[in-house]
Amino acid sequence: MALIDPELLKILACPADDHGALREGPAPAGSADIDGVLECTVCGRTFAVRDGIPVLLLDEAL
């Protein structure tokens, strides 16, 4: 099952660098409040997805 709607994922981009595409990944071990992550395909930053909502804030990147 997808973390977020695939159509939404197509238009989301990393807020840093060259606004790279994002791909879904599993939640880090031991993080009960995170459903999964979105990882930038350019810079490698990861962003939490909480309750189905991607948190694309640079200050909160994992």
Phi, psi and omega in degrees: 000137181286145176293316179227164181303130181302327178292323177292318180301327180297329184259349178284149179216156177298135180284359180244175173052231184264022181055053182294160177294156179247146175232152182282150175212169181286160176292146175299149179302135176082010179250090185291335183271002181246128179284327182176192180226160168247129182247134178287133180280352180260303186260346178085359177298148177240144182233137182289150168243116182242125181052038178080005182248121178287133179258093186262049178258127182301323180293341181249013177298146183276000000 
